[in-house]
């Protein structure tokens, strides 16, 4: 009997245990009895609440539970400094305007970098089809010019002992190429006087047989004036140069190229446009000396012709690919926009503004006109060379004399008045300026 009672007790305990393990939601459904008001339970994605209906407690109607999908927290991507690529603007120069690219000549090949001491390359990946057709045609017309002369002028060098060696080697190589390019503008057996000095070499400056001493002395005085250190340490850090037809001394009538390079700088500051730009002035000078124009140049000839022309020939001759040529054009615009006088910082929006800039740039006013001659003037002659040919520019240079004005010469060579030429070129110039200033 005791044994049977134990068995019965065990059975009852087991039954209670199973009853406790049965899920509480097994009998939960809308309208079914519940035991405690306010009790909430969930079943198969639905929510039920125990409510009082009359005197009875019942489960409420089922309410579907919408479970929000958690938004995963994105894994932060580590930032990596990417190197600049072809077509990117130069990296900003500390307290020095818009910025500059860095150039060097390595094994007789021009190389460029965004940095002064690494990642130089002689290649540019961009194709000519990526640039405006006017730009491509003008660049190619200048690069394709071949001198008909059988010999280049002899270069006589006058070199200061403290002139930086790397800079000197680059300039000497450039000067050789440029004199060969323009050799058909020289008489057979001509000489070019080339003078390389620093701000310490006044003896070479005084040699009127080799330089235009008035200009060179002014440059030297500027370098030596401590009040001008900021300017000479930044804008002039790649040297100041000139090229003239010598009018004094035993070498009268010859071309004299000179550069004053600050002794505290190094070859990383070399600007490949400087020399071919200045040498273009000497080619202008050879023509105008024969036409007796030199003494009246600023009065008779538009300043945007003189400087804009030197800038386009200098830039095209400096760079072996159109990508670097294009970058320098845009850099020049941006440098004037950011670092020039306040009145020069114009982002033109209409062709009327471009025409006004062209008109103002006809005069060397040491203000807006002087600055814009290098930029709007550049684009004007880029347009002319692309549409009217390489010789159009030089035919205008040859045509100006005491018997024929600049405006009359433009009309004779181009077949359009200067005013009509400005109107014709203005849309292209506006588009080019806006492309260069797009990041503003």
VOMARBA-608585 format. One record per residue (C-alpha): residue in one letter; x, y, z. Coordinates in Angstrom, 1 decimal. Last residue first. Example, Ala and Ser with C-alpha at 12.3 -4.5 7.8 and 13.67 -1.06 7.14 Angstrom:
2
rec aa = s x = 13.7 y = -1.1 z = 7.1
rec aa = a x = 12.3 y = -4.5 z = 7.8
//
This chain:
440
rec aa = x x = 36.0 y = 79.1 z = -57.5
rec aa = x x = 36.8 y = 75.6 z = -58.8
rec aa = x x = 35.6 y = 76.4 z = -62.3
rec aa = x x = 38.1 y = 79.3 z = -62.7
rec aa = x x = 40.1 y = 77.6 z = -65.4
rec aa = x x = 37.0 y = 76.5 z = -67.3
rec aa = x x = 35.4 y = 79.9 z = -66.9
rec aa = x x = 38.5 y = 81.6 z = -68.3
rec aa = x x = 38.6 y = 79.2 z = -71.3
rec aa = x x = 34.9 y = 79.7 z = -72.1
rec aa = x x = 35.3 y = 83.5 z = -71.9
rec aa = x x = 38.3 y = 83.4 z = -74.2
rec aa = x x = 36.5 y = 81.2 z = -76.8
rec aa = x x = 33.4 y = 83.5 z = -76.7
rec aa = x x = 35.7 y = 86.6 z = -77.0
rec aa = x x = 37.6 y = 85.6 z = -80.1
rec aa = x x = 35.2 y = 86.9 z = -82.8
rec aa = x x = 34.3 y = 90.1 z = -80.9
rec aa = x x = 37.9 y = 90.9 z = -80.3
rec aa = x x = 38.7 y = 90.2 z = -84.0
rec aa = x x = 35.8 y = 92.5 z = -85.0
rec aa = x x = 37.2 y = 95.3 z = -82.8
rec aa = x x = 40.7 y = 94.8 z = -84.3
rec aa = x x = 39.3 y = 95.1 z = -87.7
rec aa = x x = 39.1 y = 91.9 z = -89.8
rec aa = x x = 41.0 y = 90.7 z = -92.8
rec aa = x x = 43.6 y = 89.1 z = -90.5
rec aa = x x = 46.7 y = 90.6 z = -92.1
rec aa = x x = 45.4 y = 93.9 z = -93.4
rec aa = x x = 43.0 y = 94.6 z = -90.6
rec aa = x x = 45.6 y = 93.7 z = -87.9
rec aa = x x = 48.1 y = 96.0 z = -89.7
rec aa = x x = 45.7 y = 98.9 z = -89.8
rec aa = x x = 45.1 y = 98.5 z = -86.0
rec aa = x x = 48.9 y = 98.4 z = -85.4
rec aa = x x = 49.5 y = 101.5 z = -87.4
rec aa = x x = 51.2 y = 101.6 z = -90.8
rec aa = x x = 53.8 y = 104.2 z = -92.1
rec aa = x x = 55.8 y = 104.5 z = -88.9
rec aa = x x = 55.9 y = 100.8 z = -88.7
rec aa = x x = 53.7 y = 97.8 z = -87.9
rec aa = x x = 53.6 y = 95.1 z = -90.6
rec aa = x x = 56.4 y = 92.9 z = -89.3
rec aa = x x = 54.7 y = 92.1 z = -85.9
rec aa = x x = 51.3 y = 91.6 z = -87.7
rec aa = x x = 53.0 y = 89.2 z = -90.1
rec aa = x x = 54.5 y = 87.5 z = -87.1
rec aa = x x = 51.1 y = 86.8 z = -85.5
rec aa = x x = 49.6 y = 85.6 z = -88.8
rec aa = x x = 52.6 y = 83.4 z = -89.6
rec aa = x x = 51.4 y = 80.5 z = -87.3
rec aa = x x = 48.0 y = 80.3 z = -88.9
rec aa = x x = 44.7 y = 82.2 z = -89.2
rec aa = x x = 42.3 y = 80.1 z = -87.1
rec aa = x x = 44.5 y = 78.4 z = -84.5
rec aa = x x = 47.1 y = 81.2 z = -84.6
rec aa = x x = 44.5 y = 83.9 z = -84.1
rec aa = x x = 42.7 y = 82.0 z = -81.3
rec aa = x x = 45.9 y = 81.4 z = -79.4
rec aa = x x = 46.7 y = 85.0 z = -80.1
rec aa = x x = 43.6 y = 86.2 z = -78.2
rec aa = x x = 44.1 y = 83.6 z = -75.5
rec aa = x x = 47.5 y = 84.9 z = -74.6
rec aa = x x = 46.3 y = 88.4 z = -74.5
rec aa = x x = 43.4 y = 87.4 z = -72.2
rec aa = x x = 46.1 y = 86.0 z = -69.9
rec aa = x x = 49.5 y = 87.8 z = -70.2
rec aa = x x = 48.0 y = 91.1 z = -71.2
rec aa = x x = 45.5 y = 90.8 z = -68.3
rec aa = x x = 48.2 y = 91.6 z = -65.7
rec aa = x x = 49.6 y = 94.7 z = -67.5
rec aa = x x = 46.1 y = 96.0 z = -68.3
rec aa = x x = 44.9 y = 95.5 z = -64.7
rec aa = x x = 47.7 y = 97.5 z = -63.1
rec aa = x x = 51.2 y = 98.5 z = -64.3
rec aa = x x = 49.4 y = 100.5 z = -67.1
rec aa = x x = 51.0 y = 98.7 z = -70.0
rec aa = x x = 48.2 y = 99.4 z = -72.4
rec aa = x x = 46.3 y = 97.1 z = -74.8
rec aa = x x = 45.2 y = 95.1 z = -71.7
rec aa = x x = 42.3 y = 97.5 z = -71.1
rec aa = x x = 40.8 y = 96.7 z = -74.5
rec aa = x x = 41.2 y = 93.0 z = -74.0
rec aa = x x = 39.6 y = 93.2 z = -70.6
rec aa = x x = 36.7 y = 95.2 z = -72.0
rec aa = x x = 36.2 y = 92.5 z = -74.7
rec aa = x x = 36.2 y = 89.8 z = -72.0
rec aa = x x = 33.6 y = 91.7 z = -70.0
rec aa = x x = 31.4 y = 92.1 z = -73.0
rec aa = x x = 31.8 y = 88.3 z = -73.7
rec aa = x x = 30.0 y = 87.7 z = -70.4
rec aa = x x = 30.6 y = 86.0 z = -67.1
rec aa = x x = 34.2 y = 87.1 z = -66.3
rec aa = x x = 35.7 y = 86.0 z = -63.0
rec aa = x x = 37.6 y = 89.2 z = -62.1
rec aa = x x = 40.4 y = 89.3 z = -59.6
rec aa = x x = 42.3 y = 92.0 z = -61.5
rec aa = x x = 40.9 y = 94.8 z = -59.4
rec aa = x x = 42.0 y = 93.1 z = -56.2
rec aa = x x = 45.6 y = 93.1 z = -57.4
rec aa = x x = 46.9 y = 89.6 z = -58.3
rec aa = x x = 47.3 y = 86.6 z = -56.0
rec aa = x x = 44.0 y = 84.7 z = -56.4
rec aa = x x = 42.8 y = 85.7 z = -59.9
rec aa = x x = 46.3 y = 86.2 z = -61.2
rec aa = x x = 47.5 y = 82.8 z = -60.0
rec aa = x x = 44.3 y = 81.2 z = -61.3
rec aa = x x = 44.8 y = 82.6 z = -64.8
rec aa = x x = 48.4 y = 81.5 z = -64.9
rec aa = x x = 47.6 y = 78.1 z = -63.5
rec aa = x x = 45.0 y = 77.6 z = -66.2
rec aa = x x = 47.5 y = 78.3 z = -68.9
rec aa = x x = 50.1 y = 76.2 z = -67.1
rec aa = x x = 47.8 y = 73.2 z = -67.0
rec aa = x x = 46.9 y = 73.5 z = -70.7
rec aa = x x = 50.6 y = 73.4 z = -71.7
rec aa = x x = 51.2 y = 70.5 z = -69.3
rec aa = x x = 48.4 y = 68.5 z = -71.0
rec aa = x x = 49.4 y = 69.6 z = -74.5
rec aa = x x = 52.7 y = 67.8 z = -74.3
rec aa = x x = 56.4 y = 68.7 z = -74.7
rec aa = x x = 56.1 y = 71.9 z = -72.7
rec aa = x x = 58.3 y = 75.0 z = -72.8
rec aa = x x = 57.8 y = 75.8 z = -76.5
rec aa = x x = 54.1 y = 76.1 z = -76.1
rec aa = x x = 54.4 y = 78.3 z = -73.0
rec aa = x x = 56.9 y = 80.7 z = -74.5
rec aa = x x = 55.1 y = 81.0 z = -77.8
rec aa = x x = 51.8 y = 81.7 z = -75.9
rec aa = x x = 53.4 y = 84.0 z = -73.3
rec aa = x x = 55.5 y = 86.0 z = -75.8
rec aa = x x = 52.4 y = 86.7 z = -77.9
rec aa = x x = 50.3 y = 87.8 z = -74.9
rec aa = x x = 53.2 y = 90.0 z = -73.8
rec aa = x x = 53.8 y = 92.0 z = -77.0
rec aa = x x = 50.3 y = 91.6 z = -78.5
rec aa = x x = 48.5 y = 92.3 z = -75.2
rec aa = x x = 50.7 y = 95.5 z = -74.9
rec aa = x x = 49.1 y = 96.7 z = -78.1
rec aa = x x = 51.8 y = 98.2 z = -80.5
rec aa = x x = 52.4 y = 101.9 z = -81.4
rec aa = x x = 52.8 y = 103.6 z = -78.1
rec aa = x x = 54.4 y = 100.8 z = -76.1
rec aa = x x = 56.7 y = 100.1 z = -79.0
rec aa = x x = 57.7 y = 103.6 z = -79.9
rec aa = x x = 61.5 y = 103.4 z = -79.5
rec aa = x x = 61.4 y = 99.8 z = -80.7
rec aa = x x = 59.5 y = 100.6 z = -83.9
rec aa = x x = 62.4 y = 101.5 z = -86.3
rec aa = x x = 61.2 y = 98.7 z = -88.6
rec aa = x x = 64.5 y = 96.9 z = -88.4
rec aa = x x = 64.5 y = 97.3 z = -84.6
rec aa = x x = 60.9 y = 96.1 z = -84.6
rec aa = x x = 61.8 y = 92.8 z = -86.3
rec aa = x x = 64.8 y = 92.0 z = -84.1
rec aa = x x = 62.8 y = 93.1 z = -81.0
rec aa = x x = 60.0 y = 90.7 z = -81.7
rec aa = x x = 62.5 y = 87.9 z = -81.9
rec aa = x x = 64.1 y = 89.2 z = -78.6
rec aa = x x = 60.7 y = 89.2 z = -77.0
rec aa = x x = 60.3 y = 85.6 z = -77.9
rec aa = x x = 63.5 y = 84.9 z = -76.0
rec aa = x x = 61.7 y = 86.2 z = -72.9
rec aa = x x = 58.9 y = 83.7 z = -73.2
rec aa = x x = 61.3 y = 80.9 z = -74.1
rec aa = x x = 63.3 y = 81.6 z = -70.9
rec aa = x x = 60.5 y = 82.0 z = -68.4
rec aa = x x = 58.3 y = 79.1 z = -69.5
rec aa = x x = 60.5 y = 76.4 z = -67.9
rec aa = x x = 60.2 y = 77.9 z = -64.4
rec aa = x x = 63.0 y = 76.7 z = -62.1
rec aa = x x = 62.2 y = 76.8 z = -58.4
rec aa = x x = 63.4 y = 73.3 z = -57.7
rec aa = x x = 66.8 y = 74.5 z = -59.0
rec aa = x x = 67.6 y = 76.1 z = -55.7
rec aa = x x = 67.0 y = 79.5 z = -54.0
rec aa = x x = 69.2 y = 81.7 z = -51.8
rec aa = x x = 71.3 y = 82.8 z = -54.7
rec aa = x x = 68.4 y = 84.6 z = -56.4
rec aa = x x = 68.5 y = 84.2 z = -60.2
rec aa = x x = 69.1 y = 87.2 z = -62.3
rec aa = x x = 68.6 y = 86.1 z = -65.9
rec aa = x x = 70.1 y = 87.5 z = -69.2
rec aa = x x = 69.5 y = 87.1 z = -72.9
rec aa = x x = 71.2 y = 89.5 z = -75.3
rec aa = x x = 70.3 y = 89.4 z = -79.0
rec aa = x x = 72.8 y = 91.2 z = -81.2
rec aa = x x = 72.4 y = 94.6 z = -82.8
rec aa = x x = 75.2 y = 96.1 z = -80.7
rec aa = x x = 77.7 y = 93.5 z = -79.6
rec aa = x x = 80.7 y = 95.9 z = -79.2
rec aa = x x = 78.8 y = 98.1 z = -76.8
rec aa = x x = 75.2 y = 99.6 z = -76.9
rec aa = x x = 71.8 y = 98.9 z = -78.4
rec aa = x x = 71.5 y = 95.2 z = -77.5
rec aa = x x = 68.4 y = 93.5 z = -79.0
rec aa = x x = 66.7 y = 92.3 z = -75.9
rec aa = x x = 65.9 y = 89.3 z = -73.7
rec aa = x x = 65.0 y = 89.6 z = -70.1
rec aa = x x = 65.0 y = 87.5 z = -67.0
rec aa = x x = 63.8 y = 87.4 z = -63.4
rec aa = x x = 64.5 y = 84.3 z = -61.3
rec aa = x x = 62.4 y = 81.4 z = -60.1
rec aa = x x = 61.8 y = 82.9 z = -56.7
rec aa = x x = 60.3 y = 86.0 z = -58.2
rec aa = x x = 56.7 y = 85.5 z = -57.1
rec aa = x x = 57.7 y = 84.1 z = -53.7
rec aa = x x = 61.0 y = 85.0 z = -52.0
rec aa = x x = 61.4 y = 88.0 z = -54.3
rec aa = x x = 58.0 y = 89.4 z = -53.3
rec aa = x x = 58.4 y = 88.7 z = -49.6
rec aa = x x = 61.9 y = 90.1 z = -49.6
rec aa = x x = 60.9 y = 93.4 z = -51.1
rec aa = x x = 61.4 y = 95.5 z = -48.0
rec aa = x x = 64.9 y = 94.0 z = -47.7
rec aa = x x = 66.0 y = 95.7 z = -51.0
rec aa = x x = 68.7 y = 93.5 z = -52.5
rec aa = x x = 66.4 y = 91.7 z = -54.9
rec aa = x x = 64.8 y = 94.9 z = -56.0
rec aa = x x = 68.1 y = 96.5 z = -56.7
rec aa = x x = 69.1 y = 93.5 z = -58.8
rec aa = x x = 66.0 y = 93.8 z = -60.9
rec aa = x x = 66.5 y = 97.5 z = -61.4
rec aa = x x = 70.1 y = 96.8 z = -62.4
rec aa = x x = 69.0 y = 94.2 z = -65.0
rec aa = x x = 66.5 y = 96.5 z = -66.6
rec aa = x x = 69.0 y = 99.4 z = -67.0
rec aa = x x = 71.8 y = 97.0 z = -67.9
rec aa = x x = 70.2 y = 95.6 z = -71.0
rec aa = x x = 72.7 y = 92.8 z = -71.0
rec aa = x x = 75.8 y = 91.4 z = -72.8
rec aa = x x = 78.0 y = 94.3 z = -74.1
rec aa = x x = 76.4 y = 96.6 z = -71.6
rec aa = x x = 78.6 y = 94.9 z = -69.0
rec aa = x x = 77.4 y = 96.7 z = -65.8
rec aa = x x = 75.3 y = 93.7 z = -64.8
rec aa = x x = 78.3 y = 91.4 z = -65.0
rec aa = x x = 80.1 y = 93.5 z = -62.4
rec aa = x x = 77.1 y = 93.7 z = -60.2
rec aa = x x = 77.2 y = 90.0 z = -59.4
rec aa = x x = 75.7 y = 89.5 z = -55.9
rec aa = x x = 72.0 y = 89.4 z = -57.0
rec aa = x x = 72.8 y = 86.3 z = -59.0
rec aa = x x = 74.0 y = 86.0 z = -62.6
rec aa = x x = 73.6 y = 84.2 z = -65.9
rec aa = x x = 74.3 y = 86.1 z = -69.1
rec aa = x x = 73.7 y = 84.8 z = -72.6
rec aa = x x = 74.9 y = 86.9 z = -75.6
rec aa = x x = 73.5 y = 85.5 z = -78.8
rec aa = x x = 75.7 y = 85.5 z = -81.9
rec aa = x x = 74.8 y = 85.8 z = -85.6
rec aa = x x = 76.8 y = 83.9 z = -88.3
rec aa = x x = 73.9 y = 83.7 z = -90.8
rec aa = x x = 71.3 y = 86.4 z = -89.9
rec aa = x x = 68.8 y = 85.4 z = -87.4
rec aa = x x = 65.0 y = 84.8 z = -87.7
rec aa = x x = 65.6 y = 81.4 z = -89.3
rec aa = x x = 67.3 y = 80.3 z = -86.1
rec aa = x x = 64.1 y = 80.6 z = -84.0
rec aa = x x = 63.8 y = 76.9 z = -83.1
rec aa = x x = 67.6 y = 76.5 z = -82.9
rec aa = x x = 67.8 y = 79.4 z = -80.6
rec aa = x x = 65.1 y = 77.9 z = -78.4
rec aa = x x = 66.7 y = 74.5 z = -78.3
rec aa = x x = 70.1 y = 75.9 z = -77.2
rec aa = x x = 68.5 y = 78.2 z = -74.7
rec aa = x x = 66.6 y = 75.3 z = -73.1
rec aa = x x = 69.8 y = 73.3 z = -72.7
rec aa = x x = 71.6 y = 76.3 z = -71.2
rec aa = x x = 68.7 y = 77.0 z = -68.9
rec aa = x x = 68.5 y = 73.4 z = -67.5
rec aa = x x = 72.3 y = 73.3 z = -66.9
rec aa = x x = 72.3 y = 76.7 z = -65.2
rec aa = x x = 69.5 y = 75.8 z = -62.8
rec aa = x x = 71.4 y = 72.7 z = -61.8
rec aa = x x = 74.6 y = 74.6 z = -61.3
rec aa = x x = 73.2 y = 77.5 z = -59.2
rec aa = x x = 75.0 y = 80.8 z = -60.3
rec aa = x x = 77.8 y = 81.5 z = -57.8
rec aa = x x = 80.6 y = 81.7 z = -60.4
rec aa = x x = 78.6 y = 84.2 z = -62.5
rec aa = x x = 78.3 y = 83.0 z = -66.1
rec aa = x x = 78.8 y = 84.9 z = -69.4
rec aa = x x = 78.0 y = 82.6 z = -72.2
rec aa = x x = 78.4 y = 83.3 z = -76.0
rec aa = x x = 75.7 y = 81.4 z = -77.9
rec aa = x x = 76.4 y = 80.9 z = -81.7
rec aa = x x = 73.3 y = 81.5 z = -83.8
rec aa = x x = 71.7 y = 78.4 z = -85.3
rec aa = x x = 72.6 y = 77.0 z = -88.6
rec aa = x x = 71.0 y = 75.9 z = -91.9
rec aa = x x = 67.9 y = 78.1 z = -91.4
rec aa = x x = 64.5 y = 76.8 z = -92.5
rec aa = x x = 63.3 y = 76.6 z = -88.9
rec aa = x x = 60.6 y = 74.1 z = -88.4
rec aa = x x = 57.2 y = 75.1 z = -86.9
rec aa = x x = 55.3 y = 72.0 z = -85.7
rec aa = x x = 55.3 y = 73.0 z = -82.0
rec aa = x x = 53.7 y = 76.3 z = -82.8
rec aa = x x = 51.0 y = 75.0 z = -85.0
rec aa = x x = 50.4 y = 72.1 z = -82.6
rec aa = x x = 49.7 y = 74.4 z = -79.7
rec aa = x x = 47.4 y = 76.6 z = -81.8
rec aa = x x = 45.5 y = 73.6 z = -83.2
rec aa = x x = 45.1 y = 71.9 z = -79.8
rec aa = x x = 43.9 y = 75.0 z = -78.0
rec aa = x x = 41.4 y = 75.8 z = -80.7
rec aa = x x = 40.2 y = 72.2 z = -80.6
rec aa = x x = 39.4 y = 72.4 z = -76.9
rec aa = x x = 41.1 y = 69.7 z = -74.9
rec aa = x x = 40.3 y = 66.0 z = -74.2
rec aa = x x = 40.9 y = 65.0 z = -77.8
rec aa = x x = 44.6 y = 65.9 z = -77.3
rec aa = x x = 44.9 y = 62.8 z = -75.1
rec aa = x x = 45.7 y = 62.9 z = -71.4
rec aa = x x = 48.1 y = 60.4 z = -69.8
rec aa = x x = 51.0 y = 62.9 z = -69.3
rec aa = x x = 54.6 y = 61.5 z = -69.3
rec aa = x x = 58.0 y = 62.9 z = -68.3
rec aa = x x = 57.4 y = 62.0 z = -64.6
rec aa = x x = 58.7 y = 63.2 z = -61.3
rec aa = x x = 57.3 y = 61.5 z = -58.2
rec aa = x x = 59.6 y = 63.1 z = -55.6
rec aa = x x = 61.5 y = 66.2 z = -54.4
rec aa = x x = 59.7 y = 69.4 z = -55.2
rec aa = x x = 56.3 y = 67.9 z = -55.3
rec aa = x x = 53.4 y = 68.1 z = -57.9
rec aa = x x = 55.9 y = 66.7 z = -60.4
rec aa = x x = 57.2 y = 67.4 z = -63.9
rec aa = x x = 60.0 y = 66.0 z = -66.1
rec aa = x x = 61.7 y = 67.5 z = -69.1
rec aa = x x = 64.1 y = 65.1 z = -70.9
rec aa = x x = 67.8 y = 65.8 z = -71.5
rec aa = x x = 68.8 y = 63.0 z = -69.1
rec aa = x x = 66.7 y = 64.6 z = -66.4
rec aa = x x = 65.5 y = 68.1 z = -66.9
rec aa = x x = 63.5 y = 69.4 z = -63.9
rec aa = x x = 60.1 y = 70.8 z = -63.2
rec aa = x x = 58.0 y = 71.5 z = -60.1
rec aa = x x = 54.3 y = 72.6 z = -60.5
rec aa = x x = 53.3 y = 75.8 z = -58.8
rec aa = x x = 50.7 y = 77.2 z = -56.4
rec aa = x x = 47.9 y = 79.7 z = -56.3
rec aa = x x = 49.6 y = 82.5 z = -54.4
rec aa = x x = 52.7 y = 82.1 z = -52.4
rec aa = x x = 51.9 y = 82.1 z = -48.7
rec aa = x x = 52.7 y = 78.3 z = -48.6
rec aa = x x = 52.3 y = 77.0 z = -52.2
rec aa = x x = 49.0 y = 75.2 z = -52.9
rec aa = x x = 49.3 y = 71.9 z = -54.7
rec aa = x x = 49.1 y = 72.3 z = -58.5
rec aa = x x = 45.8 y = 71.7 z = -60.1
rec aa = x x = 44.8 y = 68.2 z = -61.1
rec aa = x x = 44.8 y = 67.3 z = -64.8
rec aa = x x = 47.2 y = 64.4 z = -64.5
rec aa = x x = 46.9 y = 62.9 z = -61.0
rec aa = x x = 47.5 y = 64.1 z = -57.5
rec aa = x x = 48.5 y = 61.3 z = -55.0
rec aa = x x = 45.8 y = 59.9 z = -52.8
rec aa = x x = 45.9 y = 60.4 z = -49.1
rec aa = x x = 44.1 y = 57.4 z = -47.7
rec aa = x x = 41.1 y = 57.7 z = -45.4
rec aa = x x = 40.1 y = 54.5 z = -43.6
rec aa = x x = 36.5 y = 53.5 z = -44.4
rec aa = x x = 34.3 y = 53.5 z = -41.3
rec aa = x x = 32.3 y = 50.3 z = -41.0
rec aa = x x = 28.7 y = 51.1 z = -41.5
rec aa = x x = 26.4 y = 50.6 z = -38.5
rec aa = x x = 23.8 y = 48.1 z = -39.6
rec aa = x x = 20.2 y = 49.4 z = -39.6
rec aa = x x = 18.1 y = 47.2 z = -37.4
rec aa = x x = 15.0 y = 45.7 z = -39.1
rec aa = x x = 12.0 y = 47.0 z = -37.2
rec aa = x x = 9.8 y = 44.3 z = -35.7
rec aa = x x = 6.2 y = 44.7 z = -36.6
rec aa = x x = 3.9 y = 43.0 z = -34.0
rec aa = x x = 0.5 y = 42.0 z = -35.3
rec aa = x x = -2.3 y = 42.7 z = -32.9
rec aa = x x = -4.5 y = 39.8 z = -31.9
rec aa = x x = -7.8 y = 40.6 z = -30.4
rec aa = x x = -7.9 y = 40.9 z = -26.6
rec aa = x x = -7.5 y = 37.9 z = -24.3
rec aa = x x = -10.4 y = 37.5 z = -21.9
rec aa = x x = -11.1 y = 38.2 z = -18.2
rec aa = x x = -14.8 y = 37.9 z = -17.4
rec aa = x x = -17.2 y = 40.1 z = -15.4
rec aa = x x = -18.1 y = 42.4 z = -18.4
rec aa = x x = -15.0 y = 42.1 z = -20.6
rec aa = x x = -11.9 y = 42.6 z = -18.6
rec aa = x x = -8.7 y = 42.6 z = -20.7
rec aa = x x = -5.6 y = 40.3 z = -20.9
rec aa = x x = -3.5 y = 41.7 z = -23.8
rec aa = x x = -2.4 y = 39.7 z = -26.9
rec aa = x x = 0.5 y = 40.5 z = -29.3
rec aa = x x = 1.0 y = 38.7 z = -32.5
rec aa = x x = 4.2 y = 37.3 z = -34.1
rec aa = x x = 3.3 y = 33.7 z = -33.5
rec aa = x x = 2.2 y = 34.3 z = -29.9
rec aa = x x = 3.1 y = 37.2 z = -27.6
rec aa = x x = 1.8 y = 37.8 z = -24.1
rec aa = x x = 0.6 y = 40.8 z = -22.2
rec aa = x x = -1.0 y = 40.8 z = -18.7
rec aa = x x = -3.1 y = 43.8 z = -18.2
rec aa = x x = -5.8 y = 42.1 z = -16.3
rec aa = x x = -4.7 y = 38.7 z = -14.9
rec aa = x x = -6.1 y = 35.2 z = -15.5
rec aa = x x = -7.0 y = 34.8 z = -19.1
rec aa = x x = -10.0 y = 33.2 z = -20.8
rec aa = x x = -10.1 y = 32.9 z = -24.6
rec aa = x x = -11.7 y = 35.7 z = -26.6
rec aa = x x = -8.7 y = 36.2 z = -29.0
rec aa = x x = -6.3 y = 33.3 z = -28.6
rec aa = x x = -3.9 y = 32.1 z = -25.9
rec aa = x x = -4.3 y = 28.5 z = -25.0
rec aa = x x = -0.7 y = 27.4 z = -25.7
rec aa = x x = 0.7 y = 30.8 z = -24.8
rec aa = x x = 1.7 y = 29.8 z = -21.3
rec aa = x x = 3.9 y = 27.1 z = -22.8
rec aa = x x = 3.6 y = 23.7 z = -21.0
rec aa = x x = 6.5 y = 23.3 z = -18.6
rec aa = x x = 4.4 y = 23.9 z = -15.5
rec aa = x x = 1.9 y = 21.2 z = -16.5
rec aa = x x = 4.7 y = 18.8 z = -17.2
rec aa = x x = 5.9 y = 19.4 z = -13.6
rec aa = x x = 2.5 y = 19.0 z = -12.2
rec aa = x x = 2.1 y = 15.6 z = -13.9
rec aa = x x = 5.4 y = 14.5 z = -12.6
rec aa = x x = 4.4 y = 15.5 z = -9.1
rec aa = x x = 1.1 y = 13.6 z = -9.4
rec aa = x x = 2.8 y = 10.5 z = -10.8
rec aa = x x = 5.3 y = 10.5 z = -8.0
rec aa = x x = 2.6 y = 10.8 z = -5.4
rec aa = x x = 0.7 y = 7.9 z = -7.0
rec aa = x x = 3.9 y = 5.8 z = -7.0
rec aa = x x = 4.5 y = 6.6 z = -3.4
rec aa = x x = 1.0 y = 5.6 z = -2.5
rec aa = x x = 1.4 y = 2.3 z = -4.3
rec aa = x x = 4.5 y = 1.6 z = -2.4
rec aa = x x = 2.8 y = 2.4 z = 0.9
rec aa = x x = 0.0 y = 0.0 z = 0.0
//
